[in-house]
Amino acid sequence: MTGSAGLGDAGAFGEEGDAGLLSPVSASPLVGALTGDRAVLAAILAVESGWAAVLEKAGLAPAGSAAVVSAAAEPGRYSVAGIARRAQGGGNPVIPLLADLRKNVQALDGTGIGAGRAVHTSLTSQDVLDTALMLLARNTVEALLGDLKRTSAALASLAEEHADALCVGRSLTQHSLPFTFGLRAAQWFHGVAAAGRQLEGLAYPVQFGGAAGTLAAGTVLASGSSSTPFSLADALAAQLGLAAAPAPWHTNRLVVTSLGNALAAVLDAFGKIAADVLFLSRPEVGELAEPRAAGRGVSSAMPQKQNPVLSVLVRSAALQAPQLVAQLHLAAANFNDERPDAAWHTEWPALRQLLALALGAAGHIRELAGGLQAFPDAMRRNLDLAGPLLLAEGVGAAVAPLLGAKDGLTGKEQLQAVVDQTLQAPSGEQAATYRKLLRDAVPAGVLTDLRLEELLNPASYLGEEANISRRILAAFPEYAAPPEPSLTDANGDPRG
């Protein structure tokens, strides 16, 4: 029966965590491995194990404690689903996990050294979970940056390869001025590289404040030793590869909101590319096409369709990010007292979802940028649709100052009248109409036929586009160069 199958699946779902059935952008083994429930569990256990090592090294826990705790902290010993259900009792997963960890430490402490004294001593649940989430974020961002730099390198190559590929620039959905696909790719690169640099500037600090953020228990723990609560916290940061924190940040959530802002900036940059590709790959536009792969872009009903699925998935992630970041800021503004209530709890899923979306989208955008097909002939065809009217701004700038007043109209007004009359002609006749009206309005002595053709050549009115592209690429040299090989294959699966 369907009902029975559903109940049976629920247990498996709870144990494995969200597989991404309704979030295909982040449904990859790498995303699951770095942001899934078991990754959170492993990060919490890493913090507890790291703390035991710090205490033993400082002489504040029995010799041999760290090895026992480390063995007991093996993630495979724990049921994610069971801990998640029991977390309702205390409001966070650290509490039930600690109970299981202590049992496992006791069972493994065969020589009776008292290794249990190294577990969670002077810490609080928020210390452990905040630090674990920083560990999770650091690992995820490291993988994300790898894909981001591969994307930016591919975009830099596109910018250089198509530096002279003329296309039409669009403003408010309408043709505006001549452009180049090289500059468009350079601007995509600019967004990705700037967001990546912002992401690289983040710190992932350890959290250590105790029950009320005063380090009272830590002070008692360290009394009579050469350690202080601050030296112990710094040692934990070093043990885990995190940043040291000058003070507890239980209710100062700038660390989290800054991370959220940076992840959203990355998704903004990805989303811009996806939105452009979605438009430019429409059949009636035809300037770009996504890389093909077996089974991708298919329709359940229309066998002829080739949907731009990579861009669809990336854009879906970008459209979700702002609300998640808003949740982080909403939580931060409501972190009451010295340790908060429900605001803290709302932060966890929002942050993890942002990490998962950004990492998932990064894999798709990397493949999109690396295999994007550009069609310069279609670009030129679309550029020519507007005909010489596309150069009206340049013509006006060059010619209007040369014209004297006529019939009470300034030179600029005379040229605007030419454009207005041209727009009244049928679209197929506008190019010829504009040339004729312009020739009639401007004396040959003011504008020779040769100069007129120069002004109506799209390549003559590109401004500083080449220098803009060069300046963008030069501003982010570390993002223009190809990075080391990817951690994942083309399907987003971990390599090795």
C-alpha positions as CSV (number, residue, x, y, z in Angstrom):
1,M,0.0,0.0,0.0
2,T,1.1,3.5,-0.7
3,G,0.6,4.5,3.0
4,S,2.8,1.8,4.2
5,A,5.5,2.7,1.7
6,G,5.4,6.3,2.9
7,L,5.8,5.3,6.5
8,G,8.7,3.0,5.7
9,D,10.4,5.8,3.7
10,A,10.0,8.2,6.6
11,G,12.5,6.3,8.7
12,A,15.1,6.3,5.9
13,F,14.5,9.9,5.2
14,G,15.0,10.9,8.8
15,E,18.3,8.9,9.0
16,E,19.8,10.2,5.7
17,G,18.4,13.8,5.8
18,D,17.1,15.9,2.9
19,A,18.0,14.3,-0.4
20,G,17.0,17.4,-2.3
21,L,13.9,16.0,-4.0
22,L,12.3,19.5,-4.2
23,S,15.6,21.3,-4.4
24,P,17.4,19.8,-7.4
25,V,19.9,22.7,-7.6
26,S,21.5,21.4,-4.4
27,A,20.9,17.6,-4.9
28,S,24.5,16.5,-5.3
29,P,26.6,14.1,-3.3
30,L,29.1,16.9,-2.5
31,V,26.4,19.3,-1.2
32,G,25.0,16.5,0.9
33,A,28.4,15.5,2.2
34,L,29.3,19.1,3.3
35,T,25.9,20.5,4.4
36,G,23.7,17.5,5.2
37,D,22.5,16.4,8.7
38,R,25.4,14.0,9.0
39,A,27.9,16.8,8.2
40,V,26.3,18.8,11.0
41,L,26.6,15.9,13.3
42,A,30.2,15.3,12.4
43,A,31.0,19.0,12.9
44,I,29.5,19.0,16.4
45,L,31.5,15.8,17.3
46,A,34.7,17.4,15.9
47,V,34.2,20.4,18.2
48,E,33.8,18.1,21.2
49,S,36.7,16.0,20.2
50,G,38.9,19.0,19.6
51,W,38.0,20.5,23.0
52,A,39.0,17.2,24.7
53,A,42.4,17.5,22.9
54,V,42.8,21.1,24.1
55,L,42.0,20.2,27.7
56,E,44.4,17.3,27.7
57,K,47.2,19.3,26.2
58,A,46.7,22.0,28.8
59,G,46.8,19.4,31.6
60,L,43.1,20.0,32.5
61,A,41.9,16.5,31.5
62,P,43.5,13.1,32.2
63,A,46.2,11.9,29.9
64,G,44.7,9.7,27.2
65,S,41.3,11.4,27.3
66,A,41.5,12.9,23.8
67,A,42.1,9.5,22.2
68,V,39.1,8.0,24.0
69,V,36.8,11.0,23.1
70,S,38.1,11.0,19.5
71,A,37.2,7.3,19.1
72,A,33.8,7.8,20.8
73,A,33.2,10.8,18.5
74,E,33.2,8.7,15.3
75,P,30.0,9.9,13.5
76,G,29.0,6.4,12.4
77,R,28.2,5.6,16.0
78,Y,25.3,7.9,16.1
79,S,21.7,8.0,14.7
80,V,20.9,11.3,13.0
81,A,17.2,10.6,13.1
82,G,17.2,9.6,16.8
83,I,19.2,12.7,17.8
84,A,16.9,14.9,15.7
85,R,13.8,13.6,17.4
86,R,15.3,13.8,20.9
87,A,16.5,17.4,20.2
88,Q,13.0,18.5,20.8
89,G,13.5,17.9,24.5
90,G,16.2,20.5,24.9
91,G,15.7,22.6,21.8
92,N,19.0,21.8,20.1
93,P,20.8,18.7,18.8
94,V,23.9,19.1,21.1
95,I,22.1,18.0,24.2
96,P,21.0,14.5,23.1
97,L,24.2,14.0,21.1
98,L,26.2,14.8,24.3
99,A,24.3,12.1,26.2
100,D,25.2,9.5,23.6
101,L,28.8,10.8,23.4
102,R,29.2,10.4,27.2
103,K,27.9,6.9,27.1
104,N,30.3,6.0,24.3
105,V,33.2,7.6,26.1
106,Q,32.4,5.6,29.2
107,A,32.1,2.4,27.3
108,L,35.5,3.0,25.6
109,D,37.3,4.2,28.7
110,G,38.5,0.7,29.4
111,T,41.4,1.6,31.8
112,G,39.2,4.0,33.7
113,I,41.2,7.1,33.2
114,G,38.1,9.3,33.6
115,A,38.0,10.5,30.0
116,G,34.5,11.7,30.5
117,R,35.8,14.7,32.4
118,A,37.1,16.0,29.0
119,V,33.7,16.0,27.4
120,H,32.0,19.4,27.1
121,T,33.6,20.7,30.4
122,S,32.8,24.5,30.8
123,L,31.2,24.6,27.3
124,T,27.5,25.3,26.5
125,S,25.4,24.1,23.7
126,Q,25.6,27.4,21.9
127,D,29.4,27.3,22.1
128,V,29.4,23.9,20.4
129,L,26.8,24.5,17.8
130,D,28.0,27.9,16.8
131,T,31.5,26.6,16.4
132,A,30.3,23.5,14.5
133,L,28.4,25.7,12.1
134,M,31.5,27.8,11.5
135,L,33.3,24.5,10.8
136,L,30.6,23.5,8.4
137,A,30.6,26.9,6.7
138,R,34.4,26.9,6.3
139,N,34.4,23.5,4.6
140,T,31.5,24.4,2.3
141,V,32.9,27.7,1.3
142,E,36.3,26.2,0.5
143,A,34.6,23.8,-2.0
144,L,32.4,26.7,-3.3
145,L,35.4,28.9,-4.0
146,G,37.0,26.1,-6.0
147,D,34.0,26.0,-8.4
148,L,33.6,29.8,-8.4
149,K,37.2,30.2,-9.5
150,R,36.8,27.7,-12.3
151,T,33.7,29.6,-13.4
152,S,35.5,32.9,-13.3
153,A,38.4,31.5,-15.3
154,A,36.0,30.2,-18.0
155,L,34.3,33.6,-18.1
156,A,37.7,35.4,-18.5
157,S,38.4,33.1,-21.5
158,L,35.0,33.9,-23.0
159,A,35.7,37.6,-22.6
160,E,39.0,37.3,-24.4
161,E,37.9,34.9,-27.1
162,H,34.9,37.0,-28.0
163,A,36.4,40.5,-27.4
164,D,35.4,41.6,-30.9
165,A,32.1,39.8,-31.3
166,L,29.5,42.5,-31.9
167,C,26.1,42.2,-30.4
168,V,23.4,44.5,-29.3
169,G,23.2,46.0,-25.8
170,R,19.7,46.1,-24.3
171,S,18.2,48.7,-21.9
172,L,14.7,48.3,-20.4
173,T,14.2,45.3,-22.7
174,Q,14.9,47.4,-25.9
175,H,17.9,47.6,-28.2
176,S,20.1,50.4,-26.9
177,L,23.7,50.6,-28.3
178,P,26.3,48.3,-30.0
179,F,28.0,46.1,-27.5
180,T,30.3,43.1,-27.6
181,F,29.8,39.6,-26.2
182,G,33.4,39.9,-24.8
183,L,32.3,42.8,-22.6
184,R,29.2,41.0,-21.5
185,A,31.3,38.0,-20.4
186,A,33.8,40.3,-18.7
187,Q,30.9,41.9,-16.7
188,W,29.7,38.4,-15.7
189,F,33.3,37.7,-14.6
190,H,33.3,41.0,-12.7
191,G,30.3,40.0,-10.6
192,V,31.6,36.5,-9.9
193,A,35.1,37.6,-9.0
194,A,34.0,40.5,-6.8
195,A,31.6,38.2,-4.9
196,G,34.4,35.6,-4.6
197,R,36.8,38.1,-3.1
198,Q,34.1,39.1,-0.6
199,L,33.6,35.5,0.3
200,E,37.4,34.9,0.7
201,G,37.6,37.8,3.2
202,L,35.4,36.1,5.7
203,A,36.6,34.7,9.1
204,Y,35.1,31.7,10.8
205,P,35.6,32.3,14.5
206,V,35.4,29.8,17.4
207,Q,32.6,30.4,19.9
208,F,33.5,30.1,23.6
209,G,31.5,32.0,26.2
210,G,29.9,29.5,28.6
211,A,26.4,29.7,30.0
212,A,26.0,33.5,29.9
213,G,29.0,34.6,27.8
214,T,31.1,35.5,30.9
215,L,33.5,32.5,30.7
216,A,32.8,31.9,34.4
217,A,33.0,28.1,34.2
218,G,36.1,28.4,32.0
219,T,37.7,30.6,34.6
220,V,37.1,27.9,37.3
221,L,38.4,25.2,34.9
222,A,41.6,27.1,34.2
223,S,42.3,28.2,37.8
224,G,45.6,26.9,39.2
225,S,47.0,26.2,35.7
226,S,49.0,28.3,33.2
227,S,45.9,28.5,31.0
228,T,43.2,31.1,30.8
229,P,39.8,30.8,29.2
230,F,41.0,32.9,26.3
231,S,44.1,30.7,25.7
232,L,41.9,27.6,25.7
233,A,39.5,29.2,23.2
234,D,42.4,30.2,21.0
235,A,43.8,26.6,21.2
236,L,40.4,25.2,20.2
237,A,40.4,27.6,17.2
238,A,43.9,26.4,16.2
239,Q,42.8,22.7,16.7
240,L,39.9,23.1,14.4
241,G,41.5,25.5,11.9
242,L,39.1,28.3,12.7
243,A,39.8,31.9,13.6
244,A,40.4,33.0,17.2
245,A,37.7,35.3,18.6
246,P,38.4,38.3,20.7
247,A,35.3,37.7,22.8
248,P,32.2,35.5,22.9
249,W,29.7,36.5,20.2
250,H,26.6,34.7,21.5
251,T,24.3,37.7,20.7
252,N,26.5,39.6,18.2
253,R,25.7,37.8,14.9
254,L,27.7,39.9,12.5
255,V,29.7,36.7,11.8
256,V,26.6,34.9,10.6
257,T,25.0,37.8,8.7
258,S,28.3,38.7,7.0
259,L,28.5,35.1,5.8
260,G,24.9,35.2,4.6
261,N,25.5,38.5,2.8
262,A,28.6,37.0,1.0
263,L,26.8,33.9,0.0
264,A,23.9,36.0,-1.4
265,A,26.3,38.1,-3.3
266,V,27.7,35.0,-5.0
267,L,24.2,33.8,-5.8
268,D,23.4,37.3,-7.1
269,A,26.3,37.1,-9.5
270,F,25.4,33.6,-10.6
271,G,21.8,34.6,-11.0
272,K,22.7,37.5,-13.3
273,I,24.5,35.1,-15.6
274,A,21.7,32.6,-15.6
275,A,19.1,35.3,-16.3
276,D,21.1,36.5,-19.3
277,V,21.6,33.0,-20.7
278,L,17.9,32.2,-20.3
279,F,17.0,35.1,-22.5
280,L,19.9,34.8,-25.0
281,S,19.2,31.1,-25.5
282,R,15.6,31.6,-26.5
283,P,15.1,30.2,-30.0
284,E,14.0,33.6,-31.4
285,V,17.2,35.2,-30.0
286,G,19.6,32.3,-30.4
287,E,22.8,34.0,-29.3
288,L,23.9,31.4,-26.8
289,A,23.3,27.7,-25.9
290,E,24.0,25.7,-22.8
291,P,26.4,22.7,-23.0
292,R,24.5,19.5,-23.8
293,A,24.6,16.4,-21.7
294,A,22.6,13.1,-21.9
295,G,19.3,13.4,-20.2
296,R,19.6,17.1,-19.5
297,G,17.0,19.7,-20.7
298,V,14.4,17.1,-21.5
299,S,10.6,17.6,-21.3
300,S,8.1,15.0,-20.0
301,A,5.8,15.8,-22.9
302,M,7.7,17.5,-25.7
303,P,10.6,15.4,-27.1
304,Q,11.9,18.2,-29.3
305,K,12.6,20.6,-26.4
306,Q,16.1,21.4,-25.1
307,N,15.5,23.3,-21.9
308,P,18.4,25.5,-20.4
309,V,18.2,23.6,-17.2
310,L,21.6,24.7,-15.8
311,S,20.5,28.3,-15.9
312,V,17.0,27.4,-14.5
313,L,18.6,25.7,-11.5
314,V,21.1,28.4,-10.9
315,R,18.4,31.1,-11.1
316,S,16.2,29.1,-8.7
317,A,18.9,29.3,-6.1
318,A,19.5,33.0,-6.7
319,L,15.8,33.8,-6.2
320,Q,15.7,31.9,-2.9
321,A,18.8,33.6,-1.3
322,P,17.4,37.0,-0.4
323,Q,14.7,35.6,1.8
324,L,17.2,33.4,3.6
325,V,19.6,36.3,4.2
326,A,16.7,38.3,5.5
327,Q,15.9,35.6,8.0
328,L,19.5,35.8,9.3
329,H,19.2,39.5,9.8
330,L,15.8,39.1,11.4
331,A,17.2,36.6,13.8
332,A,20.3,38.8,14.5
333,A,18.1,41.8,15.4
334,N,16.1,39.6,17.8
335,F,19.0,37.9,19.8
336,N,17.7,39.0,23.1
337,D,19.4,38.9,26.5
338,E,22.9,37.3,26.9
339,R,21.9,34.2,25.1
340,P,18.8,34.2,22.9
341,D,15.7,32.1,22.6
342,A,14.0,31.2,19.3
343,A,15.9,33.6,17.1
344,W,19.0,31.4,17.4
345,H,17.0,28.4,16.2
346,T,15.7,30.1,13.1
347,E,19.3,30.9,12.1
348,W,20.4,27.3,11.6
349,P,18.2,26.2,8.7
350,A,18.5,29.5,6.9
351,L,22.3,29.4,7.0
352,R,22.6,25.8,6.0
353,Q,20.2,26.3,3.1
354,L,22.2,29.2,1.9
355,L,25.4,27.1,2.0
356,A,23.7,24.3,0.2
357,L,22.2,26.5,-2.5
358,A,25.4,28.4,-3.1
359,L,27.5,25.2,-3.4
360,G,24.9,23.5,-5.6
361,A,24.6,26.5,-7.9
362,A,28.4,26.8,-8.1
363,G,28.7,23.3,-9.6
364,H,26.0,24.1,-12.2
365,I,27.4,27.6,-13.1
366,R,30.9,26.1,-13.5
367,E,29.6,23.6,-16.0
368,L,27.6,26.3,-17.8
369,A,30.4,28.8,-18.1
370,G,32.9,26.1,-19.1
371,G,30.7,24.8,-22.0
372,L,28.7,27.8,-23.0
373,Q,28.2,28.0,-26.8
374,A,28.3,31.5,-28.3
375,F,26.9,32.2,-31.8
376,P,28.4,35.5,-33.2
377,D,26.4,35.3,-36.4
378,A,23.1,35.4,-34.4
379,M,24.5,38.2,-32.3
380,R,25.2,40.2,-35.5
381,R,21.8,39.4,-36.9
382,N,20.1,40.7,-33.8
383,L,22.3,43.8,-33.8
384,D,21.2,44.5,-37.4
385,L,17.5,44.4,-36.5
386,A,17.6,48.0,-35.3
387,G,19.6,49.0,-38.3
388,P,21.4,52.4,-38.3
389,L,18.9,53.8,-35.7
390,L,21.0,52.0,-33.1
391,L,23.7,54.6,-33.9
392,A,21.4,57.6,-33.4
393,E,23.1,58.6,-30.1
394,G,26.5,58.7,-31.7
395,V,25.3,60.5,-34.8
396,G,23.7,63.1,-32.6
397,A,26.8,63.6,-30.5
398,A,29.0,64.0,-33.6
399,V,26.6,66.0,-35.9
400,A,24.3,68.1,-33.8
401,P,27.0,70.6,-32.8
402,L,27.7,71.1,-36.6
403,L,24.2,72.1,-37.5
404,G,22.8,75.6,-37.2
405,A,19.3,76.5,-36.2
406,K,16.7,75.7,-38.8
407,D,12.9,76.4,-38.6
408,G,13.4,77.3,-35.0
409,L,15.0,73.9,-34.2
410,T,18.4,73.3,-32.7
411,G,20.7,70.8,-34.3
412,K,19.8,68.2,-31.6
413,E,16.1,68.8,-32.2
414,Q,16.5,68.4,-36.0
415,L,18.2,65.0,-35.6
416,Q,15.5,64.0,-33.1
417,A,12.9,64.8,-35.7
418,V,14.7,62.5,-38.2
419,V,14.5,59.7,-35.7
420,D,10.8,60.4,-34.9
421,Q,9.9,60.3,-38.6
422,T,11.9,57.1,-39.1
423,L,10.1,55.3,-36.4
424,Q,6.8,56.0,-38.2
425,A,8.0,54.0,-41.2
426,P,7.3,50.2,-41.4
427,S,10.1,48.3,-39.5
428,G,11.5,46.8,-42.8
429,E,11.9,50.3,-44.2
430,Q,13.3,52.1,-41.3
431,A,17.0,51.6,-42.1
432,A,16.7,53.1,-45.6
433,T,14.3,55.8,-44.3
434,Y,16.8,56.9,-41.6
435,R,19.7,57.1,-44.0
436,K,17.6,59.2,-46.5
437,L,16.2,61.5,-43.9
438,L,19.5,62.0,-42.3
439,R,21.2,62.7,-45.6
440,D,18.5,65.2,-46.4
441,A,18.7,66.9,-43.0
442,V,22.5,67.3,-42.9
443,P,24.3,69.2,-45.8
444,A,27.0,67.3,-47.6
445,G,29.4,70.0,-46.6
446,V,28.8,69.2,-43.0
447,L,28.7,65.4,-43.3
448,T,30.3,63.6,-46.2
449,D,29.0,60.2,-47.3
450,L,32.2,58.6,-46.0
451,R,31.8,60.1,-42.6
452,L,28.1,59.1,-42.5
453,E,29.0,55.5,-43.1
454,E,31.7,55.7,-40.4
455,L,29.1,57.0,-38.0
456,L,26.6,54.2,-38.9
457,N,29.2,51.4,-38.4
458,P,28.4,49.7,-35.1
459,A,32.0,48.9,-34.5
460,S,32.8,52.7,-34.5
461,Y,30.6,53.3,-31.4
462,L,31.8,50.9,-28.7
463,G,33.3,53.6,-26.5
464,E,35.9,52.1,-24.1
465,E,34.5,48.5,-24.1
466,A,37.9,47.0,-24.8
467,N,39.5,48.9,-22.0
468,I,36.7,48.2,-19.7
469,S,37.1,44.5,-20.2
470,R,40.9,44.7,-19.8
471,R,40.5,46.7,-16.6
472,I,38.0,44.2,-15.1
473,L,40.2,41.2,-15.8
474,A,43.3,43.0,-14.5
475,A,41.5,43.9,-11.3
476,F,41.0,40.3,-10.4
477,P,44.1,38.4,-11.7
478,E,43.7,35.5,-9.2
479,Y,40.2,34.8,-10.7
480,A,41.2,35.0,-14.3
481,A,43.8,32.3,-14.1
482,P,42.7,28.6,-14.3
483,P,42.7,27.1,-10.8
484,E,43.7,23.6,-9.6
485,P,41.6,20.6,-10.8
486,S,38.0,20.5,-9.5
487,L,36.9,18.6,-6.3
488,T,34.0,17.3,-8.3
489,D,33.3,15.8,-11.7
490,A,30.9,17.2,-14.3
491,N,27.9,15.7,-12.4
492,G,28.9,17.3,-9.1
493,D,30.1,14.0,-7.7
494,P,33.2,14.0,-5.5
495,R,36.4,13.0,-7.2
496,G,38.5,10.3,-5.8
